[in-house]
Amino acid sequence: MNVYHSLAEVPADFGPSSLTIGNFDGVHLGHRRILKRVTALAAEHGWKSSVLTFHPHPTHLVAPERAPRLLTTPEQRAELMGEEGIQQVLILPFTTELSRLTPEEFVGELLVSRLGARAVVVGDNFRFGRGQAGNVHSLQEFGRQFGFLTEVISAAKCRGRMTSSSAIRQAIEKGRVALAARMLRRPYALEGEVVKGQGVGTKRTVPTLNLSTTAEVIPASGVYLTRTYDSDTARKWNSITNVGYRPTFGAANERTIETFVLDPLEGESPKHIRVAFLCRVRDERKFDTPESLKAQILSDVRVARNYFRRLQSWSGGRLTTA
């Protein structure tokens, strides 16, 4: 896959392209329906499957008070798009100049002249151009004017719910990580550096990997069944993760993400990890003593071991990947 970060980087042979446009935060199942169609049209006509996305999110410029916390970085989005066969992604800086393009200028100057669009595939809520004046109906009109195919893909539902990036953010922030995983088609994960904790776990409860992350969306405080990956190697572990403020030890102002792996690390402790959240076990709560907390953690570990044992059985002896 080729990833470009400005129009100056875009080669002259970017087109002819089968193109979709949007923010695609999370690259959820609705986004993937659009990407699959883009890829199918490209294969059918010999075009290049392409995505135009933006960074920062347009609302950071036009309505910063409404700017969402993002589920994925632009680089993560591009990688996920590649899973659906996308060949090239333009991550275009969203600037004041870009926001002032009329719908016709956006289509004619950018999509057609610069990106060689032969087909444009979008969701049914797609808006574009200055003041978001353009919609799917005007896009279809421009398609007839400029000679490209326009397809509109209806929104996807998950168990009767409309799938959207905002719905996924809300689910994660309420601790409903299993629901978020269904809408994402993968578990939500946090990545970052393993940092030194205060040593309380090693001395008084159980040793953990303490994650420092720049992620903008964090699951609600609580205990979760997780799968942990060493970002620098192929190692992975079944695990249990506590997100919260460690009330038993009075650290009420600092949120921590502490992961206990269920099997021995066997080797050097990881420096960078990715923690994928599978399901929620319980709320975080304050215990009278560290010993009471340790007993609860060991009980949580038994729950986790039973869960992963069942999961392995359901997957025919193969641990499913997150």
C-alpha positions as CSV (number, residue, x, y, z in Angstrom):
1,M,0.0,0.0,0.0
2,N,1.1,3.6,-0.7
3,V,0.3,6.2,1.9
4,Y,0.6,9.9,1.0
5,H,0.4,12.8,3.5
6,S,-0.1,15.8,1.2
7,L,-1.1,16.6,-2.4
8,A,2.5,17.4,-3.1
9,E,3.3,13.7,-2.6
10,V,0.5,12.4,-4.8
11,P,2.0,11.0,-8.0
12,A,0.7,11.9,-11.5
13,D,-0.5,8.3,-11.9
14,F,-2.6,8.2,-8.7
15,G,-5.6,7.7,-11.0
16,P,-7.6,6.3,-12.5
17,S,-9.1,5.5,-9.1
18,S,-12.0,3.9,-7.4
19,L,-12.2,6.3,-4.5
20,T,-14.0,6.8,-1.2
21,I,-13.8,9.9,1.1
22,G,-14.2,10.2,4.8
23,N,-12.7,10.2,8.3
24,F,-13.1,6.4,8.8
25,D,-12.2,6.6,12.5
26,G,-12.0,3.1,13.8
27,V,-12.5,1.5,10.4
28,H,-15.6,-0.2,11.7
29,L,-17.9,-2.7,9.9
30,G,-19.8,0.1,8.1
31,H,-16.6,1.5,6.8
32,R,-15.4,-1.9,5.6
33,R,-18.6,-2.3,3.5
34,I,-17.6,0.8,1.6
35,L,-14.0,-0.2,1.3
36,K,-15.0,-3.6,0.0
37,R,-17.1,-2.0,-2.7
38,V,-14.2,0.4,-3.6
39,T,-11.9,-2.6,-4.0
40,A,-14.4,-4.6,-6.1
41,L,-15.0,-1.7,-8.5
42,A,-11.2,-1.2,-8.9
43,A,-10.7,-4.8,-9.7
44,E,-13.6,-4.9,-12.1
45,H,-12.4,-1.9,-14.1
46,G,-8.6,-2.0,-13.6
47,W,-8.6,1.1,-11.5
48,K,-6.7,1.7,-8.2
49,S,-8.6,1.2,-5.0
50,S,-8.1,4.5,-3.1
51,V,-9.1,6.4,0.0
52,L,-9.1,10.1,0.7
53,T,-9.1,10.8,4.5
54,F,-8.2,13.8,6.6
55,H,-6.0,14.7,9.6
56,P,-6.7,16.4,11.8
57,H,-10.4,15.6,12.0
58,P,-12.3,18.4,10.1
59,T,-14.2,19.4,13.3
60,H,-10.9,20.4,15.0
61,L,-10.8,23.3,12.5
62,V,-14.5,24.2,11.9
63,A,-16.0,23.4,15.3
64,P,-13.2,22.5,17.8
65,E,-15.6,22.3,20.7
66,R,-17.3,19.3,19.0
67,A,-14.1,17.6,17.9
68,P,-14.3,13.8,18.8
69,R,-11.8,11.8,20.7
70,L,-10.4,9.5,18.0
71,L,-10.3,5.7,18.1
72,T,-7.4,5.4,15.7
73,T,-4.4,7.3,14.4
74,P,-4.2,8.0,10.7
75,E,-1.5,5.4,10.4
76,Q,-3.6,2.8,12.1
77,R,-6.5,3.6,9.8
78,A,-4.4,3.1,6.7
79,E,-3.2,-0.2,8.0
80,L,-6.7,-1.4,8.6
81,M,-7.8,-0.2,5.2
82,G,-5.1,-2.3,3.6
83,E,-6.8,-5.4,5.1
84,E,-9.7,-4.7,2.7
85,G,-7.5,-4.4,-0.4
86,I,-7.1,-0.7,-0.5
87,Q,-4.0,0.1,-2.6
88,Q,-3.4,3.8,-1.8
89,V,-4.4,6.3,0.9
90,L,-4.1,10.0,0.9
91,I,-4.1,11.4,4.4
92,L,-4.8,15.1,3.5
93,P,-4.1,17.8,6.1
94,F,-7.4,19.5,6.7
95,T,-6.7,23.2,6.4
96,T,-8.7,26.5,6.2
97,E,-8.0,26.6,2.4
98,L,-9.5,23.1,2.0
99,S,-12.5,23.9,4.1
100,R,-13.3,26.9,1.8
101,L,-13.6,24.8,-1.3
102,T,-17.2,24.8,-2.7
103,P,-18.7,21.4,-3.4
104,E,-18.0,21.8,-7.1
105,E,-14.4,22.8,-6.5
106,F,-13.9,19.9,-4.1
107,V,-15.1,17.5,-6.7
108,G,-13.6,19.0,-9.9
109,E,-10.3,20.2,-8.6
110,L,-9.5,17.6,-6.0
111,L,-11.4,14.3,-6.8
112,V,-11.3,14.5,-10.6
113,S,-8.3,16.5,-11.6
114,R,-5.8,15.5,-8.8
115,L,-7.0,12.0,-7.8
116,G,-8.4,10.8,-11.1
117,A,-11.7,9.5,-9.7
118,R,-13.6,7.2,-12.0
119,A,-15.9,6.0,-9.2
120,V,-16.7,7.6,-5.9
121,V,-18.3,5.4,-3.1
122,V,-19.6,7.0,0.0
123,G,-21.9,6.4,3.0
124,D,-25.5,7.8,2.9
125,N,-24.6,10.6,5.4
126,F,-21.7,11.9,3.3
127,R,-21.3,15.7,3.3
128,F,-18.6,17.8,1.6
129,G,-17.5,21.3,0.5
130,R,-17.7,24.6,2.2
131,G,-20.2,24.6,5.1
132,Q,-20.9,20.9,4.3
133,A,-23.2,22.1,1.5
134,G,-22.6,19.0,-0.6
135,N,-24.5,15.8,0.0
136,V,-25.0,12.4,-1.8
137,H,-27.5,13.9,-4.2
138,S,-25.2,16.7,-5.3
139,L,-22.3,14.2,-5.6
140,Q,-24.4,12.1,-8.0
141,E,-25.1,15.3,-10.0
142,F,-21.4,16.1,-10.2
143,G,-20.7,12.5,-11.2
144,R,-22.9,12.9,-14.2
145,Q,-21.2,16.3,-14.9
146,F,-17.6,15.1,-14.6
147,G,-18.1,11.5,-15.8
148,F,-17.6,9.3,-12.8
149,L,-19.7,6.6,-11.2
150,T,-21.3,7.4,-7.9
151,E,-22.4,4.7,-5.4
152,V,-24.0,5.3,-2.0
153,I,-23.7,2.6,0.7
154,S,-26.3,2.5,3.4
155,A,-25.2,2.5,7.0
156,A,-24.5,-0.9,8.7
157,K,-26.3,-2.2,11.8
158,C,-25.0,-4.4,14.5
159,R,-27.7,-6.3,16.5
160,G,-30.2,-3.6,15.5
161,R,-28.0,-0.7,16.4
162,M,-26.6,1.8,13.8
163,T,-22.8,1.4,13.6
164,S,-20.9,4.6,13.9
165,S,-17.6,5.8,15.3
166,S,-19.5,7.9,17.9
167,A,-21.5,4.8,19.0
168,I,-18.3,2.8,19.4
169,R,-16.6,5.6,21.4
170,Q,-19.6,5.7,23.8
171,A,-19.6,1.9,24.2
172,I,-15.9,1.8,25.1
173,E,-16.2,4.7,27.5
174,K,-19.1,2.9,29.2
175,G,-17.0,-0.3,29.5
176,R,-19.0,-2.1,26.9
177,V,-16.0,-3.4,25.0
178,A,-17.6,-6.6,23.7
179,L,-20.2,-4.4,21.9
180,A,-17.5,-2.2,20.6
181,A,-15.7,-5.2,19.3
182,R,-18.7,-6.4,17.4
183,M,-19.1,-3.0,15.7
184,L,-15.3,-2.8,15.0
185,R,-15.1,-6.4,13.9
186,R,-12.1,-6.7,16.3
187,P,-11.4,-5.9,19.9
188,Y,-10.5,-2.3,20.8
189,A,-6.9,-2.1,21.8
190,L,-4.6,0.4,23.5
191,E,-0.9,0.6,22.6
192,G,2.0,2.2,24.3
193,E,5.1,1.9,26.5
194,V,5.4,-0.3,29.6
195,V,6.4,2.0,32.4
196,K,7.5,1.4,36.0
197,G,4.7,1.4,38.5
198,Q,4.9,2.2,42.2
199,G,5.9,-1.4,43.0
200,V,2.8,-2.0,45.1
201,G,1.7,-4.9,42.9
202,T,5.0,-6.7,43.1
203,K,5.2,-6.4,46.8
204,R,1.6,-6.7,48.0
205,T,-0.7,-8.0,45.3
206,V,0.4,-9.4,42.0
207,P,3.0,-8.1,39.5
208,T,1.6,-6.2,36.4
209,L,2.6,-4.5,33.2
210,N,1.8,-0.9,33.5
211,L,0.8,0.7,30.2
212,S,1.3,4.4,29.3
213,T,-0.7,5.3,26.2
214,T,-1.5,8.4,24.2
215,A,-4.9,6.9,23.1
216,E,-7.7,9.3,23.3
217,V,-10.5,6.8,24.1
218,I,-10.0,4.8,27.2
219,P,-12.4,2.1,28.5
220,A,-14.4,2.9,31.7
221,S,-12.8,2.0,35.0
222,G,-13.1,-1.7,35.7
223,V,-11.5,-5.1,35.2
224,Y,-11.4,-6.6,31.8
225,L,-10.4,-9.9,30.1
226,T,-7.7,-8.9,27.6
227,R,-5.1,-10.2,25.2
228,T,-1.7,-8.6,25.4
229,Y,0.9,-8.4,22.6
230,D,4.5,-7.5,22.7
231,S,4.8,-4.9,20.0
232,D,8.4,-5.7,19.3
233,T,8.1,-9.4,19.0
234,A,5.6,-12.1,18.1
235,R,4.8,-12.9,21.8
236,K,1.3,-12.7,23.1
237,W,-0.4,-13.6,26.3
238,N,-3.9,-14.1,27.7
239,S,-4.3,-11.5,30.4
240,I,-6.5,-9.5,32.8
241,T,-6.4,-5.7,32.9
242,N,-7.5,-3.2,35.5
243,V,-8.3,0.3,34.3
244,G,-8.8,2.8,37.1
245,Y,-7.5,4.8,40.0
246,R,-6.3,2.2,42.4
247,P,-8.6,3.3,45.3
248,T,-7.3,0.7,47.7
249,F,-4.0,2.5,47.7
250,G,-5.4,6.0,47.7
251,A,-4.1,7.0,44.3
252,A,-7.4,8.7,43.3
253,N,-6.0,11.3,40.9
254,E,-4.0,9.1,38.5
255,R,-5.6,6.6,36.2
256,T,-3.6,3.5,35.6
257,I,-3.8,0.6,33.1
258,E,-2.4,-2.5,34.8
259,T,-2.2,-5.9,33.0
260,F,-1.5,-9.2,34.7
261,V,-0.6,-11.9,32.2
262,L,-1.9,-15.4,32.9
263,D,1.3,-17.2,31.7
264,P,4.9,-16.7,32.5
265,L,6.6,-14.0,30.4
266,E,9.6,-16.3,29.6
267,G,12.3,-13.8,28.7
268,E,12.8,-10.1,28.8
269,S,9.8,-8.1,29.9
270,P,8.2,-6.3,27.0
271,K,8.9,-2.6,26.5
272,H,6.0,-1.8,24.3
273,I,2.6,-3.6,24.3
274,R,-0.8,-3.6,22.8
275,V,-3.7,-4.6,25.1
276,A,-6.9,-5.8,23.3
277,F,-10.1,-5.6,25.4
278,L,-12.3,-8.6,25.0
279,C,-15.0,-8.3,27.7
280,R,-15.7,-6.6,31.1
281,V,-15.5,-8.6,34.3
282,R,-16.5,-6.2,37.1
283,D,-16.3,-2.6,38.3
284,E,-13.2,-1.3,40.0
285,R,-13.8,-1.0,43.8
286,K,-11.9,-0.2,47.0
287,F,-10.9,-3.0,49.2
288,D,-10.2,-2.8,53.0
289,T,-6.7,-4.3,52.7
290,P,-4.2,-5.2,50.0
291,E,-4.7,-8.8,51.0
292,S,-8.4,-8.6,50.2
293,L,-7.6,-7.0,46.8
294,K,-5.1,-9.8,46.1
295,A,-7.7,-12.4,46.9
296,Q,-10.1,-10.7,44.4
297,I,-7.5,-10.5,41.7
298,L,-6.8,-14.3,42.1
299,S,-10.5,-14.8,41.8
300,D,-10.6,-12.7,38.6
301,V,-7.7,-14.8,37.3
302,R,-9.7,-18.0,37.7
303,V,-12.6,-16.4,35.8
304,A,-10.1,-15.4,33.1
305,R,-8.6,-18.8,32.8
306,N,-12.0,-20.4,32.4
307,Y,-12.9,-17.9,29.7
308,F,-9.8,-18.5,27.7
309,R,-10.1,-22.2,28.1
310,R,-13.7,-22.1,26.7
311,L,-12.5,-19.7,23.9
312,Q,-9.8,-22.1,22.9
313,S,-12.3,-25.0,22.8
314,W,-14.7,-23.0,20.7
315,S,-11.9,-22.1,18.2
316,G,-11.0,-25.7,17.7
317,G,-7.8,-25.6,19.8
318,R,-6.5,-22.4,18.1
319,L,-6.4,-19.2,20.1
320,T,-8.2,-16.5,18.1
321,T,-6.3,-13.4,17.4
322,A,-7.4,-9.9,18.4
